[in-house]
Amino acid sequence: MIVLYLKNNNQFLQAVKGFPELKEGANKLYIEVNGVWKVAINDLTKAGYKEYPDQGITIPRDEEGNELPITLAELNLRDFEALDLPTSQHLARIKSIDVTKAKPMTVTRTYQGIDFDIPCVVTQNIKDQYVEGKIQVGDIVIVAYCDERIDDAIVQSKVFKSW
């Protein structure tokens, strides 16, 4: 979700569920709604935005039902965690290899500007390349998921930068 807030006091303004397309231009933030770009923030020097995983937000109200001002800190929004990551196939960099572990390869994936370390199983092809000395820490690999579960990451193949 996208959370909009005032910069001078971090006061919460609005939340937009999901991860809509955003673009900045002319000191404004635009959000795509049903194929149309609409202004979400009119002046980026006064207001800002941040992405969080979708979660419930409770805004305090007065006796008449009017929303009361609240800051981002008071909302206690949870930041991204590894379990929030999409389980689509992606590229990652090998962080470590330990053949004594059930998931012998740990890769680093950057998502929403945050680095996540993901322990992975590997294919026979990856194992063979490692034994042959063709795979090492720092290499870029393709990672997929079994049954779209984040805890079942599989390193499928190495990506070669060029021939």
HUNOR-V987055 format. One line per field, one symbol per residue. ss: DSSP state (~ for helix, > for strand, _ for the rest). phi: phi as a letter, one per 30 degrees, with the letter a starting at -180 (. if undefined). A space follows every 50 residues. Layout:
BEGIN
ss: ???
phi: ???
END
This chain:
BEGIN
ss: _>>>>>____>>>>>>_____>>>>__>>>>>>__>>>>>>_____>>>> >_________>_____>___>~~~~______~~~_____>>>>>>>>___ ____>>>>>>>__>>>>>>>>>_~~~~~~~~________>>>>>>~~~__ __>>>>>>_____
phi: .cccadddbhddcabcdibddbacahibccbdbhicdbdcbdbddcbbbb cbdeadbccdbddcjddcdbcddddhddddbeddddcddacbcdcabbdd cdcdbcccccbhicdbcbdbdbddededddddicbbejdcbccbbdhhcd dcdbdcadccdad
END
